[in-house]
Amino acid sequence: MGSTRLSVGLCIVMLAGVVAVLPAAVTAQQGPVVITATIVDQDGQSVGGGVEVTATWDGGSTNETTLSDGRIRFEAPRGADVSVRVNDDQYIRNNAYVISNATEQSVEVPVSESGTATVTVRNTANETVEDARVLLYRGSDGFVTDQRTGADGTVTTPAVEQGDYRLDIYKDGYFNNRTRVTVGDQTDIDRTIEQGEVLLTVEVVDDYFEPPESLNSSVRISNVATLQTTGGDAATTVPVNTDYDIVVTKDGYDRTTQTISVKQSDITETISINRTDTLSISTRDRVLLGNPITLAVTDEYGDAVSGATVSQDGQQVGTTDDDGEFETDTESAGPVNFTVDDGEAQEEVTVEVVEAPEELTGTPISTSTPTPTATGSEPTETSGGLGPGFTPVTVAAALALLSLVAYRRR
C-alpha cells in the first residue's frame, strides 16, 4: 500500500512539472528571436566596427552599429520577414538583405564599397542634352537608379555599389544609347546620343464596313504637321522614341484622338473613325384623316433603328419596331409633330393630317439623307395618305369610274 501511494505521488509531481513547463515552451515559440548578422565586404572579410545598420519588419525596426568584429545582434518577431540595410559612407548595398521567416540564427550580410558616377550626355554637335533619362542596372539587382540630366546635361548618381553596370540613356527624338560601365569611388562618364527620324504612315478607315473603307480626312500630328489623307493614307517623318497625339477630323464623322508611341523604326498606324450619330425619319408630309401615319427611322449608315423612343406632340407614344418603323392612327386634322430619340441622337418631323382627298398634294419626305452603306439597300418608303397602295391619283380614278357607272344607270 505504501509503494502505491509513493507511485501516485511521483506521478502527480511529474504532471505538475510538465504543466509548469508547457506555458514557458509556448511562450518561447511565440516570442522574439535573436538574429546575429555579420557585415562582410566583397572578399568575405568583416567590415569592422562603426557601421550603421537598420533592420526593419512589418510593424517595427531597429538601428544597430557593428562591433569591432562587424557583428550586430537584434531581436525580431519570430516568422517575420526582416530587411537589413547598411547606412555607411564607405559600404553600401544596392538592395536590402532579406531574412525570410525569421528564426534564431546567424547570417552574413555582404556589402560593397560605395561609389558614385557622374554622367554627362551630349549630342553629335557636342552640346549637352538636358532632361535625358539615365538608368543604371546591375546583374541580379536589376534596376538601381533612374535620373534625368539637368540644364548642364549632367547627373550624379546616389551612392551605389562599386562594380560593373549597364547604362541606358533615353531622350525623346534620340536613338537609345546602351553601354557597359564600371563605377568606382568617383567615376566620370561621357556619352553621346544621336537624333533620328522614322517614317510615320497614318491610315484612316471607317470600320463599319467590311472590309474597312478608306477615308480622305484631316490628320493632325502633335508638334509635327497637319496632313490630308489621299486614298486614306498620309505619311511624314517624325522624331524617334516619342509619343504623338493624332487627331483625325472629317465632315460627318466624330473627331477622333489616338496616342501612338513611335520607337526606332518606320511605323504604320491605322485609325478607325465613325460617322456622327444621326437619325433620319422617312414618312409622307400629308396623310388623310382616318389613315395611319408611318415613320421609318434609320441611322447615319441607313440602317433601321429599333427601340427608339417616339414622342407625338410632346407625349411619348411608343418605340420603333425591329424594322425601325412606328405607326400611329390619326384622330383629327392638323399638324402632328413627332420626335424620335435613340439615346444617341434626336430627330423631328411634322406630318399634316388633312380631311379631304383633294388636299393630298404632299410627297414622301426624309428629314436627312444618310450615305448608303456599301452593301445595304435603300430604306423602304412607307405608304401614306389613304393607306397602303392608295394615292391621290388612284382616288381620282376611282371617283371618275363611279361617276361613269352612275351616269350609265340613268
Sequence and secondary structure as in RCSB ss.txt:
>XXXX:A:sequence
MGSTRLSVGLCIVMLAGVVAVLPAAVTAQQGPVVITATIVDQDGQSVGGGVEVTATWDGGSTNETTLSDGRIRFE
APRGADVSVRVNDDQYIRNNAYVISNATEQSVEVPVSESGTATVTVRNTANETVEDARVLLYRGSDGFVTDQRTG
ADGTVTTPAVEQGDYRLDIYKDGYFNNRTRVTVGDQTDIDRTIEQGEVLLTVEVVDDYFEPPESLNSSVRISNVA
TLQTTGGDAATTVPVNTDYDIVVTKDGYDRTTQTISVKQSDITETISINRTDTLSISTRDRVLLGNPITLAVTDE
YGDAVSGATVSQDGQQVGTTDDDGEFETDTESAGPVNFTVDDGEAQEEVTVEVVEAPEELTGTPISTSTPTPTAT
GSEPTETSGGLGPGFTPVTVAAALALLSLVAYRRR
>XXXX:A:secstr
 HHHHHHHHHHHHHHHHHHHHHHHHHHHHHSEEEEEEEEE TTS B  S  EEEEEETTEEEEEE  TTSEEEEE
EETT  EEEEEE SSEE SS EEE S  SEEEEEE EEEEEEEEEEE TTS B TT EEEEEEGGGEEEEEEE  
TTSEEE  SEESEEEEEEEE TTB  EEEEEEE SEEEEEEE  B EEEEEEEEEETTSSS EE   EEEETTTE
EEE BTTEEEEEEESSEEEEEEEE TTB  EEEEEEE SS EEEEEE  B   EEEEEESEEETTS EEEEEEET
TS B  S EEEETTEEEEE  TTSEEEE   SSEEEEEEEE SS EEEEEEEEESSGGG    EEES      SS
         TTSTT  HHHHHHHHHHHHHHHHHH 
